[in-house]
Amino acid sequence: MIPYGKQEIIQQDIDAVVQVLQSDFLTQGPQVPAFEAALKAHTSAEFALAVNSATSALHIACLALGLGRGDILWTTPVTFVASANCGLYCGASVDFVDIDPQTYNMSASALEAKLVQAKETNALPKVIIPVHLCGQACDMKKIHALSKEYGFKIIEDASHAIGGRYLDAPIGSCEYSDITVFSFHPVKIVTTAEGGAAMTNSQELADKMALYRSHGITRDVDKMVNESHGGWYYEQIDLGFNYRMTELQAALGVSQMQRLDNFVADRHRLAERYNQLLSRLPISLPYQLEGTYSGLHLYVIRLQLETISKTHREIFEALRENGIGVNLHYIPVHTQPYYQKMGFKFGDFPQAEAYYQEAISLPMFHLMSYVQQDEVVRVLTSVLKG
Ligand SMILES: *Cc1c(COP(=O)(O)O)cnc(C)c1O
């Protein structure tokens, strides 16, 4: 089976991890700060907090922005459940903004319309999480302008987008947001096995996230409530978690970050080749929003079902049966049973649902050979025609 995504681990990565195993620190040593330095250097953001997953990063980002009971968080329905669940962890309620039918990202105009309504009913969101689906940035300039008008905070879920750019700034620079979150799960662009990070330019948010990452404990005397009792002393000044990244993961991350630009360049080379090879099929190819350079975590096609004699499901299953490890990103979050119990239902976000009925993620990973890619194209072509 040709997988839809796959990490690349080379000897240099293995050596980096083995060195940590032979060192004094398996956690809370020098590798996590080194990985954070690499993330800051790449993005130009001032602060980086490496954590054990993007889900954890989203949670501490919401907490740092003060999201809590009685507050509202909005995100897109076409995302992994974690982009919405983080609001629920904080006791906030969650709602969604429908997608743009071309980019599949949160629609800035649907967002504006929903904000106008929410203002009238006194139900404005405190935090909005745009997700850079497939690695392509959302219309951040517009979303940022709306945040100033309506007073909400922005967390970019850039789990798909490290290595991408928006208006010539690297994704993660936080130029149009308060916090940007990355994921380093193995299917994503850079991996630490499990892992995530939160980027910000705010000292205050960085300090808060550092506390939430590690039990709410500080060893900084300036932040303590009482006088230090001595060299052993620390204080718990808030309620936090253990969301720390290990030294093994961080060392892998440092090693992988050196190849980030190559990873993304290879994905672009493959995407351009797909664009040519698939141009005559009854499918919509990924749309490129002006001013964006995608991280290209995913290559998603949409079937033009009205001109195909098979169903979406038949095509998907025929691809899998013929060795093409396709996937579908994502089942709209509001249609998950857990969210339906809150009152969401099919029909609430028609663009997201229409996308779900037509989308297929084709294999896309930087190690994919042209032979493998040609096989994907051959099978897809025959399945669509047959
Ligand atoms: C993968 C992913 C996450 C969660 O990342 P983890 O590191 O697995 O916690 C969150 N949001 C999006 C959009 C993702 O793709």
Boltz pocket constraint, residues with backbone or C-beta under 6 A from the ligand:
constraints:
  - pocket:
      binder: B
      contacts: [[A, 52], [A, 53], [A, 54], [A, 55], [A, 56], [A, 79], [A, 80], [A, 82], [A, 83], [A, 131], [A, 157], [A, 159], [A, 160], [A, 182], [A, 183], [A, 184], [A, 185], [A, 194], [A, 195], [A, 196]]
      max_distance: 6.0
